[in-house]
Amino acid sequence: MLTKAQNFRAGLRDGLPICFGYFAVSFAFGIQAAGIGLSIPEAAVISAANLTSAGQFAALGIIAAGASYLELAFTQLVINLRYFLMSCALSQRLAPEMRFAHWFGIAYGMTDEIFAVSCSRPAPLSPYYSYGLIAAAVPGWVLGTTLGAAAGNILPSVLTNALGIALYGMFIAIVVPPAKENRVVAGVAVLSMIVSAVFTFAPYLKTISSGFRIILVTLLVAGGAAWLFPIPDKPVKEDDHAA
């Protein structure tokens, strides 16, 4: 049985690769945040409070468009719904006697990468291992944002625009591998681009603000795919009950 300190150090060790990956992506976010007029502290606070690449990048477009807080909040709710599912799944790996306060600490750092690494640990999952992951990963995300925002205020626009391409590289890296293995995922990606183009250029539809456009495309395409192609439940093994 590992001690609290040992679990924390293990989390720090496993979180370092996440830290380096976050730094690269958040640097691009910082550049784009500076591009719409946000200050360095404002960009850093957004990253420290949200920890969601897709949500934060979507928020920049909404903020730049001067949309309402309600629109911004609802967009974040839709984009980040996956974290509810991840939290529910991870909660099954926590010790029943764990203090309730730890649930909030773990929930703060719930990201795709931290969830994936946490699931690789044997149950029950120690909250101090999660804290180690968070302590390693979050500084990389915030530091990358801070330096990216600083660079966006200093570097020439031609260079910052070139560095901003990293965002699209990140999305391609996320979508392409699962799309190669699953035709439904590939179809959803292509259909999302088509529907988004329709909302961008079609009469009347193009008057919808960017925030609600993201919400509608997400609900229509992702919701339709979930209804038409549900993922079958996997049979539960005896080992799963033991965990």
Backbone as numpy.savetxt, mean C-alpha at the origin, in Angstrom:
# Nx Ny Nz CAx CAy CAz Cx Cy Cz
11.40 -20.81 23.06 10.55 -19.62 23.06 11.44 -18.38 23.06
11.29 -17.53 22.07 12.13 -16.34 21.97 11.65 -15.27 22.94
12.59 -14.48 23.43 12.25 -13.36 24.30 11.73 -12.19 23.47
11.25 -11.17 24.15 10.76 -9.99 23.45 11.87 -9.34 22.63
13.06 -9.24 23.24 14.19 -8.62 22.55 14.60 -9.44 21.33
14.60 -10.76 21.45 14.97 -11.61 20.32 13.96 -11.50 19.18
12.69 -11.45 19.53 11.66 -11.27 18.51 11.81 -9.92 17.81
12.11 -8.89 18.59 12.26 -7.55 18.01 13.45 -7.51 17.07
14.58 -8.10 17.47 15.76 -8.12 16.61 15.51 -8.93 15.34
14.75 -10.02 15.46 14.41 -10.81 14.27 13.55 -9.99 13.31
12.64 -9.20 13.86 11.82 -8.33 13.03 12.64 -7.26 12.33
13.60 -6.68 13.06 14.48 -5.69 12.46 15.26 -6.29 11.29
15.78 -7.49 11.51 16.57 -8.15 10.47 15.71 -8.43 9.23
14.52 -8.97 9.43 13.66 -9.31 8.30 13.06 -8.06 7.64
13.04 -6.95 8.38 12.45 -5.73 7.83 13.41 -4.88 7.02
14.71 -5.16 7.08 15.67 -4.35 6.33 15.45 -4.37 4.82
15.21 -5.56 4.20 14.92 -5.54 2.75 13.69 -4.70 2.42
12.68 -4.73 3.29 11.49 -3.91 3.07 11.86 -2.44 3.13
12.73 -2.09 4.07 13.18 -0.70 4.23 13.81 -0.18 2.95
14.70 -0.96 2.36 15.39 -0.52 1.15 14.41 -0.38 -0.03
13.48 -1.32 -0.13 12.48 -1.22 -1.20 11.57 -0.02 -1.02
11.16 0.24 0.21 10.31 1.38 0.49 11.01 2.70 0.17
12.31 2.75 0.45 13.05 3.99 0.21 12.97 4.39 -1.26
13.15 3.42 -2.14 13.14 3.73 -3.58 11.78 4.23 -4.04
10.71 3.57 -3.60 9.37 3.95 -4.04 8.95 5.28 -3.42
9.22 5.46 -2.12 8.79 6.69 -1.45 9.57 7.90 -1.93
10.78 7.67 -2.46 11.54 8.78 -3.05 10.76 9.37 -4.21
10.18 8.51 -5.04 9.35 8.98 -6.15 8.12 9.71 -5.64
7.54 9.20 -4.54 6.38 9.88 -3.96 6.76 11.27 -3.49
7.91 11.40 -2.82 8.34 12.71 -2.33 8.52 13.70 -3.46
9.09 13.24 -4.58 9.26 14.11 -5.74 7.92 14.61 -6.25
6.95 13.71 -6.36 5.64 14.12 -6.87 4.91 14.99 -5.87
5.11 14.74 -4.57 4.48 15.59 -3.55 5.01 17.02 -3.65
6.32 17.16 -3.84 6.89 18.50 -4.01 6.39 19.13 -5.30
6.13 18.30 -6.31 5.67 18.81 -7.59 4.30 19.46 -7.53
3.45 19.05 -6.58 2.12 19.66 -6.48 2.09 20.75 -5.40
3.27 21.06 -4.85 3.36 22.18 -3.92 3.38 21.84 -2.44
3.43 20.56 -2.09 3.50 20.19 -0.68 4.90 20.45 -0.14
4.98 20.86 1.12 6.28 21.09 1.74 6.89 19.76 2.17
8.17 19.79 2.54 8.85 18.57 2.97 8.19 17.98 4.21
7.90 18.78 5.26 7.22 18.21 6.44 5.84 17.64 6.11
5.10 18.30 5.23 3.77 17.80 4.87 3.87 16.44 4.18
4.81 16.31 3.25 4.99 15.03 2.56 5.41 13.94 3.53
6.32 14.28 4.48 6.81 13.30 5.44 5.68 12.84 6.37
4.83 13.76 6.80 3.72 13.41 7.70 2.72 12.50 6.97
2.47 12.77 5.70 1.56 11.91 4.94 2.09 10.48 4.92
3.39 10.32 4.66 3.97 8.98 4.60 3.97 8.30 5.96
4.30 9.06 7.01 4.34 8.47 8.36 2.96 8.06 8.84
1.93 8.76 8.40 0.58 8.49 8.89 -0.16 7.45 8.06
0.24 7.25 6.81 -0.54 6.40 5.91 0.12 5.06 5.59
1.37 5.07 5.20 2.09 3.83 4.85 1.38 3.04 3.76
0.93 3.71 2.74 0.24 3.04 1.64 0.61 3.70 0.34
1.39 3.03 -0.48 1.88 3.64 -1.71 0.74 4.00 -2.66
-0.13 3.04 -2.95 -1.22 3.29 -3.90 -2.14 4.41 -3.39
-2.47 4.36 -2.11 -3.34 5.38 -1.54 -2.71 6.76 -1.55
-1.43 6.84 -1.23 -0.76 8.13 -1.19 -0.60 8.74 -2.58
-0.23 7.92 -3.55 -0.09 8.44 -4.91 -1.44 8.90 -5.45
-2.50 8.15 -5.14 -3.83 8.58 -5.57 -4.23 9.88 -4.89
-3.83 10.03 -3.63 -4.17 11.23 -2.88 -3.54 12.48 -3.49
-2.34 12.33 -4.06 -1.68 13.50 -4.65 -2.52 14.09 -5.79
-3.07 13.22 -6.62 -3.90 13.72 -7.70 -5.16 14.41 -7.19
-5.73 13.87 -6.12 -6.94 14.46 -5.54 -6.63 15.80 -4.90
-5.51 15.87 -4.18 -5.11 17.12 -3.54 -4.81 18.18 -4.60
-4.10 17.77 -5.66 -3.77 18.72 -6.72 -5.02 19.25 -7.41
-6.05 18.41 -7.49 -7.30 18.83 -8.14 -8.17 19.68 -7.22
-7.78 19.82 -5.95 -8.56 20.62 -5.01 -9.87 19.98 -4.62
-9.92 18.65 -4.59 -11.15 17.94 -4.26 -11.45 18.05 -2.77
-12.64 17.59 -2.39 -13.09 17.70 -1.00 -12.43 16.64 -0.13
-12.46 16.88 1.20 -11.93 15.90 2.15 -12.73 14.60 2.10
-14.03 14.71 1.87 -14.87 13.52 1.80 -14.43 12.63 0.64
-14.18 13.25 -0.49 -13.73 12.51 -1.66 -12.39 11.84 -1.40
-11.50 12.57 -0.74 -10.18 12.03 -0.42 -10.29 10.85 0.55
-11.12 11.00 1.57 -11.27 9.95 2.57 -11.90 8.70 1.96
-12.93 8.87 1.13 -13.60 7.72 0.54 -12.69 6.99 -0.44
-11.87 7.74 -1.16 -10.91 7.12 -2.07 -9.93 6.25 -1.30
-9.44 6.77 -0.17 -8.50 5.99 0.64 -9.17 4.73 1.20
-10.43 4.86 1.57 -11.16 3.70 2.10 -11.26 2.59 1.06
-11.59 2.96 -0.17 -11.75 1.96 -1.23 -10.41 1.33 -1.59
-9.39 2.18 -1.78 -8.09 1.68 -2.21 -7.46 0.78 -1.15
-7.68 1.10 0.11 -6.99 0.39 1.19 -7.86 -0.66 1.88
-8.96 -1.05 1.25 -9.82 -2.08 1.86 -9.09 -3.39 2.08
-8.06 -3.65 1.27 -7.33 -4.92 1.40 -6.69 -5.07 2.77
-6.40 -3.95 3.42 -5.76 -4.04 4.73 -6.70 -4.58 5.79
-8.01 -4.40 5.59 -8.98 -5.01 6.49 -8.86 -6.53 6.43
-8.78 -7.04 5.20 -8.67 -8.49 5.02 -7.36 -9.02 5.57
-6.27 -8.29 5.33 -4.97 -8.72 5.85 -4.97 -8.74 7.37
-5.56 -7.73 7.97 -5.62 -7.66 9.43 -6.43 -8.81 10.01
-7.54 -9.13 9.37 -8.36 -10.26 9.83 -7.59 -11.56 9.75
-6.86 -11.74 8.63 -6.08 -12.97 8.46 -4.96 -13.06 9.48
-4.27 -11.95 9.71 -3.15 -11.96 10.65 -3.61 -12.11 12.09
-4.81 -11.64 12.39 -5.31 -11.74 13.77 -5.48 -13.19 14.20
-5.65 -14.10 13.22 -5.79 -15.52 13.55 -4.47 -16.14 13.99
-3.37 -15.43 13.76 -2.06 -15.95 14.12 -1.53 -15.35 15.43
-2.33 -14.50 16.05 -1.93 -13.87 17.30 -2.40 -14.70 18.49
-1.65 -14.64 19.56 -2.01 -15.37 20.77 -3.28 -14.77 21.37
-4.25 -15.61 21.78 -5.51 -15.09 22.33 -5.30 -14.22 23.57
-4.25 -14.51 24.34 -4.03 -13.76 25.57 -3.26 -12.46 25.36
-2.92 -12.13 24.13 -2.16 -10.91 23.85 -2.96 -9.68 24.23
-2.29 -8.70 24.82 -2.97 -7.47 25.24 -3.57 -6.75 24.05
-4.76 -6.19 24.27 -5.50 -5.55 23.18 -4.75 -4.36 22.60
-3.94 -3.68 23.40 -3.20 -2.51 22.93 -2.24 -2.87 21.80
-1.73 -4.11 21.82 -0.80 -4.53 20.77 -1.48 -4.59 19.40
-2.77 -4.83 19.40 -3.49 -4.92 18.13 -3.37 -3.60 17.35
-3.44 -2.47 18.07 -3.34 -1.16 17.43 -1.94 -0.93 16.88
-0.93 -1.36 17.63 0.44 -1.19 17.16 0.71 -1.99 15.90
0.23 -3.23 15.85 0.41 -4.07 14.67 -0.39 -3.52 13.49
-1.60 -3.03 13.77 -2.46 -2.51 12.70 -1.83 -1.29 12.03
-1.11 -0.48 12.79 -0.49 0.72 12.20 0.47 0.35 11.08
1.23 -0.71 11.25 2.23 -1.08 10.26 1.76 -2.13 9.27
0.45 -2.32 9.14 -0.06 -3.36 8.25 0.07 -2.91 6.79
1.07 -3.42 6.11 1.26 -3.18 4.68 1.35 -4.53 3.98
1.35 -4.50 2.66 1.41 -5.75 1.90 2.67 -6.54 2.24
3.81 -5.84 2.29 5.09 -6.51 2.52 5.22 -7.01 3.95
4.83 -6.21 4.91 4.91 -6.62 6.31 3.96 -7.78 6.58
2.78 -7.74 5.96 1.85 -8.86 6.11 2.45 -10.15 5.56
3.07 -10.06 4.38 3.64 -11.26 3.76 4.75 -11.85 4.63
5.61 -10.99 5.15 6.71 -11.48 5.99 6.17 -12.03 7.31
5.17 -11.38 7.88 4.60 -11.83 9.15 3.97 -13.21 9.01
3.35 -13.47 7.86 2.70 -14.76 7.64 3.70 -15.90 7.53
4.96 -15.57 7.25 5.98 -16.61 7.14 6.49 -17.07 8.50
6.14 -16.32 9.55 6.57 -16.69 10.91 5.62 -17.73 11.50
6.14 -18.64 12.30 5.26 -19.62 12.94 4.35 -18.95 13.97
3.14 -19.45 14.08 2.19 -18.93 15.07 2.52 -19.52 16.45
2.21 -18.78 17.53 1.60 -17.45 17.54 2.63 -16.36 17.23
2.19 -15.34 16.54 3.06 -14.24 16.14 3.27 -13.29 17.31
4.53 -13.01 17.61 4.83 -12.07 18.69 4.64 -10.64 18.21
3.98 -9.80 19.01 3.82 -8.39 18.60 5.17 -7.69 18.49
6.16 -8.17 19.25 7.47 -7.52 19.21 8.21 -7.83 17.92
7.90 -8.95 17.30 8.44 -9.21 15.96 7.84 -8.21 14.98
6.53 -7.97 15.08 5.87 -6.98 14.22 6.45 -5.59 14.45
6.71 -5.25 15.70 7.30 -3.95 16.00 8.69 -3.82 15.38
9.43 -4.91 15.35 10.74 -4.88 14.71 10.62 -4.63 13.21
9.67 -5.31 12.57 9.42 -5.07 11.15 9.06 -3.61 10.90
8.16 -3.09 11.72 7.71 -1.71 11.54 8.85 -0.73 11.78
9.66 -0.99 12.82 10.77 -0.10 13.15 11.81 -0.06 12.05
11.93 -1.13 11.27 12.89 -1.15 10.16 12.29 -0.57 8.89
11.03 -0.87 8.62 10.42 -0.51 7.33 9.96 0.94 7.28
9.29 1.41 8.32 8.70 2.75 8.29 9.74 3.86 8.11
10.88 3.82 8.81 11.88 4.87 8.57 12.33 4.95 7.12
12.44 3.81 6.45 12.81 3.82 5.04 11.77 4.54 4.19
10.50 4.32 4.52 9.41 4.96 3.77 9.39 6.47 4.01
9.55 6.88 5.27 9.50 8.30 5.60 10.77 9.02 5.12
11.94 8.39 5.30 13.19 9.02 4.87 13.21 9.18 3.35
12.76 8.16 2.63 12.71 8.27 1.18 11.81 9.41 0.74
10.65 9.55 1.40 9.74 10.65 1.08 10.39 12.00 1.34
11.04 12.11 2.50 11.67 13.38 2.87 12.75 13.79 1.87
13.63 12.85 1.54 14.70 13.16 0.59 14.14 13.39 -0.82
13.11 12.65 -1.18 12.50 12.86 -2.49 11.87 14.24 -2.60
11.18 14.68 -1.53 10.57 16.01 -1.53 11.65 17.09 -1.58
12.75 16.87 -0.86 13.86 17.83 -0.89 14.47 17.89 -2.28
14.64 16.74 -2.90 15.21 16.70 -4.25 14.27 17.35 -5.25
12.96 17.18 -5.03 12.00 17.79 -5.94 12.03 19.30 -5.92
12.48 19.87 -4.79 12.59 21.33 -4.69 13.92 21.85 -5.21
14.88 20.95 -5.42 16.23 21.37 -5.82 16.53 20.98 -7.26
16.22 19.73 -7.62 16.59 19.23 -8.94 15.77 19.89 -10.04
16.30 19.97 -11.24 15.53 20.54 -12.36 14.33 19.67 -12.71
13.31 20.28 -13.28 12.06 19.57 -13.54 12.24 18.39 -14.49
13.18 18.51 -15.43 13.41 17.40 -16.37 13.86 16.16 -15.63
14.75 16.32 -14.65 15.25 15.18 -13.90 14.21 14.62 -12.95
13.45 15.49 -12.27 12.42 15.00 -11.35 11.32 14.26 -12.10
10.98 14.73 -13.30 9.98 14.02 -14.10 10.48 12.64 -14.49
11.78 12.54 -14.78 12.36 11.25 -15.13 12.35 10.31 -13.94
12.68 10.84 -12.74 12.68 10.00 -11.54 11.26 9.57 -11.18
10.28 10.39 -11.55 8.89 10.04 -11.26 8.40 8.81 -12.00
9.13 8.39 -13.02 8.76 7.19 -13.76 8.86 5.95 -12.87
9.62 6.06 -11.78 9.74 4.94 -10.85 8.38 4.48 -10.34
7.43 5.41 -10.23 6.08 5.05 -9.80 5.46 4.03 -10.75
5.57 4.32 -12.04 4.96 3.42 -13.02 5.71 2.09 -13.07
7.02 2.14 -12.85 7.78 0.90 -12.77 7.33 0.04 -11.61
6.99 0.69 -10.48 6.52 -0.05 -9.32 5.19 -0.74 -9.62
4.27 -0.01 -10.25 2.97 -0.59 -10.55 3.09 -1.74 -11.55
3.97 -1.57 -12.54 4.19 -2.64 -13.51 4.75 -3.87 -12.82
5.71 -3.66 -11.89 6.31 -4.78 -11.17 5.30 -5.51 -10.30
4.28 -4.78 -9.83 3.25 -5.40 -9.00 2.26 -6.19 -9.84
1.89 -5.66 -11.00 0.81 -6.23 -11.80 1.27 -7.36 -12.71
2.42 -7.19 -13.35 2.84 -8.14 -14.39 3.02 -9.58 -13.88
3.75 -9.82 -12.77 3.95 -11.22 -12.36 2.65 -11.99 -12.11
1.70 -11.44 -11.31 0.45 -12.20 -11.14 -0.39 -12.28 -12.40
-0.26 -11.27 -13.28 -1.02 -11.29 -14.53 -0.54 -12.41 -15.44
0.74 -12.76 -15.38 1.28 -13.85 -16.18 0.73 -15.20 -15.73
0.44 -15.30 -14.44 -0.01 -16.57 -13.87 -1.53 -16.72 -13.85
-2.24 -15.62 -13.94 -3.70 -15.66 -13.79 -4.34 -14.79 -14.87
-5.15 -15.41 -15.71 -5.80 -14.67 -16.79 -6.81 -13.66 -16.27
-7.42 -13.98 -15.14 -8.40 -13.05 -14.56 -7.71 -11.76 -14.14
-6.55 -11.87 -13.49 -5.79 -10.69 -13.08 -5.38 -9.88 -14.31
-4.92 -10.57 -15.35 -4.53 -9.87 -16.58 -5.73 -9.15 -17.20
-6.88 -9.83 -17.20 -8.08 -9.22 -17.75 -8.52 -8.00 -16.95
-8.43 -8.10 -15.62 -8.80 -6.97 -14.76 -7.89 -5.78 -15.02
-6.59 -6.03 -15.19 -5.64 -4.94 -15.44 -5.96 -4.23 -16.76
-6.20 -5.02 -17.80 -6.50 -4.44 -19.12 -7.85 -3.71 -19.09
-8.85 -4.35 -18.48 -10.18 -3.73 -18.42 -10.15 -2.44 -17.60
-9.33 -2.41 -16.56 -9.21 -1.19 -15.75 -8.68 -0.03 -16.58
-7.70 -0.31 -17.43 -7.15 0.74 -18.29 -8.20 1.22 -19.29
-8.97 0.28 -19.84 -10.00 0.66 -20.81 -11.08 1.51 -20.17
-11.58 1.05 -19.01 -12.64 1.80 -18.32 -12.14 3.16 -17.87
-10.90 3.21 -17.39 -10.32 4.49 -16.98 -10.22 5.45 -18.16
-9.85 4.92 -19.33 -9.78 5.77 -20.54 -11.16 6.28 -20.92
-12.18 5.44 -20.78 -13.55 5.86 -21.09 -13.96 7.01 -20.17
-13.66 6.88 -18.87 -14.01 7.94 -17.92 -13.21 9.22 -18.18
-12.05 9.08 -18.79 -11.19 10.25 -19.04 -11.63 11.03 -20.26
-12.12 10.34 -21.31 -12.38 11.01 -22.58 -13.86 11.08 -22.97
-14.71 10.24 -22.39 -16.12 10.22 -22.79 -16.84 11.48 -22.31
-17.77 12.00 -23.12 -18.56 13.16 -22.68 -19.30 12.85 -21.38
-19.46 13.86 -20.56 -20.13 13.78 -19.27 -19.28 13.00 -18.24
-18.80 11.82 -18.64 -18.00 11.04 -17.69 -16.69 11.74 -17.35
-16.12 12.46 -18.32 -14.84 13.12 -18.07 -14.97 14.30 -17.12
-16.21 14.71 -16.85 -16.41 15.82 -15.90 -16.35 15.33 -14.45
-16.36 14.01 -14.24 -16.26 13.46 -12.89 -14.85 13.71 -12.36
-14.74 14.12 -11.13 -13.43 14.43 -10.55 -12.56 13.17 -10.49
-11.25 13.37 -10.40 -10.31 12.25 -10.45 -10.50 11.28 -9.29
-10.84 11.81 -8.11 -11.02 10.95 -6.95 -12.17 9.97 -7.13
-13.35 10.51 -7.51 -14.50 9.64 -7.71 -14.32 8.75 -8.95
-13.50 9.19 -9.89 -13.21 8.36 -11.05 -12.47 7.09 -10.61
-11.50 7.25 -9.71 -10.77 6.09 -9.18 -11.71 5.16 -8.42
-12.60 5.76 -7.62 -13.55 4.96 -6.84 -14.46 4.14 -7.76
-15.01 4.79 -8.78 -15.94 4.11 -9.68 -15.26 3.00 -10.47
-14.07 3.29 -10.98 -13.35 2.27 -11.75 -13.01 1.07 -10.86
-12.59 1.34 -9.63 -12.25 0.26 -8.70 -13.46 -0.60 -8.38
-14.58 0.05 -8.07 -15.79 -0.69 -7.71 -16.33 -1.48 -8.90
-16.33 -0.87 -10.08 -16.88 -1.54 -11.26 -16.04 -2.74 -11.68
-14.75 -2.53 -11.84 -13.88 -3.58 -12.38 -13.56 -4.63 -11.31
-13.04 -4.19 -10.18 -12.67 -5.14 -9.14 -13.90 -5.85 -8.57
-14.98 -5.08 -8.35 -16.20 -5.70 -7.84 -16.80 -6.69 -8.82
-16.78 -6.33 -10.11 -17.30 -7.25 -11.12 -16.48 -8.53 -11.22
-15.15 -8.39 -11.15 -14.29 -9.57 -11.21 -14.49 -10.47 -10.00
-14.65 -9.87 -8.82 -14.86 -10.67 -7.61 -16.18 -11.43 -7.68
-17.19 -10.82 -8.31 -18.50 -11.46 -8.42 -18.50 -12.57 -9.48
-17.85 -12.31 -10.61 -17.85 -13.27 -11.71 -16.83 -14.40 -11.53
-15.71 -14.09 -10.88 -14.64 -15.08 -10.73 -14.21 -15.18 -9.26
-15.08 -15.64 -8.38 -14.72 -15.75 -6.96 -13.61 -16.76 -6.75
-12.78 -16.50 -5.76 -11.70 -17.43 -5.43 -12.27 -18.53 -4.55
-12.14 -19.80 -4.95 -12.72 -20.90 -4.15 -12.01 -21.04 -2.82
-12.78 -21.43 -1.81 -12.19 -21.65 -0.49 -11.28 -22.86 -0.53
-10.13 -22.73 0.13 -9.19 -23.84 0.20 -9.55 -24.73 1.38
-9.46 -26.05 1.24 -9.75 -26.92 2.36 -8.75 -26.68 3.50
-9.26 -26.69 4.71 -8.42 -26.46 5.88 -7.74 -27.75 6.30
-6.43 -27.69 6.45 -5.66 -28.85 6.85 -5.61 -28.93 8.37
-5.25 -30.12 8.83 -5.17 -30.31 10.29 -4.11 -29.40 10.89
-3.00 -29.18 10.13 -1.94 -28.32 10.64 -2.43 -26.90 10.86
-3.37 -26.46 10.01 -3.90 -25.12 10.14 -4.66 -24.96 11.45
-5.38 -26.00 11.84 -6.09 -25.94 13.13 -5.08 -25.87 14.27
-4.00 -26.60 14.14 -3.01 -26.62 15.21 -2.35 -25.27 15.37
-2.18 -24.53 14.21 -1.54 -23.22 14.28 -2.43 -22.22 14.98
